[in-house]
Amino acid sequence: MSRILVDLPDTQLEALTVLVEAQQRPRAAVIRDAIEAYIAQHKRVLAVDVFGLWKGKKVDGLEYQQELRSEW
């Protein structure tokens, strides 16, 4: 596990302290959970943000191919 240094405004640090005390968990654990949730949320957004042939199409590739071939 690596360590990083992060600067937080006092308001965020105070809000984090309230959460830590309410959950009775280490501050580092709460921060790790927050970062994990942020990454998971943005991964889903990136996966949906496709371009080109598949943009706006059905996710099922086989169904999409069959739809295209039905035009032949």
SVG drawing of the C-alpha trace seen along z (x, -y; Angstrom):
<svg xmlns="http://www.w3.org/2000/svg" viewBox="-34 -25 38 38">
<polyline fill="none" stroke="black" stroke-width="0.4" points="0.0,0.0 1.3,-3.5 0.9,-6.7 -0.1,-10.0 -0.4,-13.5 -3.7,-15.3 -4.6,-18.9 -8.1,-19.3 -10.0,-22.5 -10.9,-22.9 -14.6,-22.4 -13.9,-19.0 -11.7,-17.9 -14.3,-18.9 -17.0,-16.9 -14.6,-13.9 -14.0,-14.1 -17.7,-13.9 -18.1,-10.9 -15.1,-9.1 -16.4,-9.7 -20.0,-8.6 -18.7,-5.4 -16.0,-4.8 -13.6,-3.9 -10.1,-5.1 -9.9,-8.2 -7.8,-6.4 -10.4,-3.6 -13.1,-6.2 -11.0,-8.0 -10.1,-4.7 -13.8,-3.9 -14.6,-7.3 -11.9,-7.0 -13.1,-3.5 -16.7,-4.7 -15.5,-7.6 -13.4,-5.4 -16.3,-2.8 -18.7,-5.6 -16.4,-7.0 -15.5,-3.7 -19.2,-3.0 -19.4,-6.4 -16.4,-5.8 -17.6,-2.3 -20.9,-3.8 -19.3,-6.6 -18.4,-4.8 -18.2,-6.1 -18.2,-5.1 -20.2,-2.0 -21.5,-1.1 -22.7,-4.5 -26.4,-4.5 -26.7,-0.8 -27.7,2.2 -25.0,3.5 -25.5,7.1 -23.1,7.4 -24.7,10.5 -28.1,8.9 -26.7,5.9 -24.9,8.0 -28.1,9.9 -30.0,6.6 -27.4,5.4 -27.4,8.7 -31.2,8.7 -30.9,5.7 -28.9,7.8"/>
</svg>
